[in-house]
Amino acid sequence: MESIASNLARVREQISSLTLKAGRAASDVRLVAVSKTKPARLIREASDVGQIEFGESYVQEFLEKCEDPLLQGLPLQWHFIGHLQSNKIRSIVGKVALVHGIDRFSAAEELSRRSVQHNLHTDFLLEVNTSGELTKYGISPDTLLSEAEEIFRLPNISLRGLMTIASPDTDLARKEFRELRNLLEALKKNAPDPTLLTELSMGMSQDFESAIEEGATILRIGTAIFGWR
Ligand SMILES: *Cc1c(COP(=O)(O)O)cnc(C)c1O
């Protein structure tokens, strides 16, 4: 089996060469290592070779990792990338650098309420269902702009961009990435502070090449680093 260190080195190399090939600056694309279902020991291995940003999808598992003795004192930044039930939001507030999966007004409202309560500020992304698959979470592209208008008014949270999970088909995935980028541009025209809207979280192990070409700023990669789940 390949080691985490060599997997990470390979993925980072692929990302930087694709980024340069796309005419973009290397610093424009960040790698979030998706560690869901994987033990703290492997997160530690990745951290030891310089990986800082990690993605988790399940609240209980995430909270356990936050407390894990193996990970104390490491410079980790957590991204919450999973679906969030409203009653779970309060337990992650204050522990995450960025919440990717806000997919409805009520979730943004709860994120805001809990951030106010803890007197802190939370950055988040809206998840958009660009594929139209009924099994996927996310706001419909048709209602995104009107929902965002309400969400911009909520205190103690900042919308930083958009997130999507693309179709398995590579041609469709590319179209969906492009649509997400266009939606972000449209959103900037309506935003109180467009300079905050910098992030496109798109691209996973199977499709990060086209995501980079279509403007991704955050890649969420699990399998290519940590192996099959
Ligand atoms: C699991 C997961 C990923 C990582 O997927 P891989 O195919 O393992 O790279 C990315 N984004 C989300 C939202 C996920 O749930």
The ligand as an SDF file (V2000), in Angstrom:
LIG
                    3D

 15 15  0  0  0  0  0  0  0  0999 V2000
  -16.2600   12.1900    0.5920 C   0  0  0  0  0  0  0  0  0  0  0  0
  -16.3470   13.5320    0.0010 C   0  0  0  0  0  0  0  0  0  0  0  0
  -15.3110   14.0390   -0.8140 C   0  0  0  0  0  0  0  0  0  0  0  0
  -14.0600   13.2600   -1.1820 C   0  0  0  0  0  0  0  0  0  0  0  0
  -14.3490   12.3630   -2.2040 O   0  0  0  0  0  0  0  0  0  0  0  0
  -13.2000   11.4450   -2.8760 P   0  0  0  0  0  0  0  0  0  0  0  0
  -13.8610   10.9120   -4.0760 O   0  0  0  0  0  0  0  0  0  0  0  0
  -12.8690   10.3980   -1.8600 O   0  0  0  0  0  0  0  0  0  0  0  0
  -12.0450   12.3040   -3.1800 O   0  0  0  0  0  0  0  0  0  0  0  0
  -15.4520   15.3340   -1.2960 C   0  0  0  0  0  0  0  0  0  0  0  0
  -16.5410   16.0820   -1.0260 N   0  0  0  0  0  0  0  0  0  0  0  0
  -17.5430   15.6290   -0.2550 C   0  0  0  0  0  0  0  0  0  0  0  0
  -18.7030   16.5090    0.0010 C   0  0  0  0  0  0  0  0  0  0  0  0
  -17.4910   14.3420    0.2670 C   0  0  0  0  0  0  0  0  0  0  0  0
  -18.5110   13.9090    1.0160 O   0  0  0  0  0  0  0  0  0  0  0  0
  1  2  1  0
  2  3  1  0
  2 14  2  0
  3  4  1  0
  3 10  2  0
  4  5  1  0
  5  6  1  0
  6  7  2  0
  6  8  1  0
  6  9  1  0
 10 11  1  0
 11 12  2  0
 12 13  1  0
 12 14  1  0
 14 15  1  0
M  END
$$$$
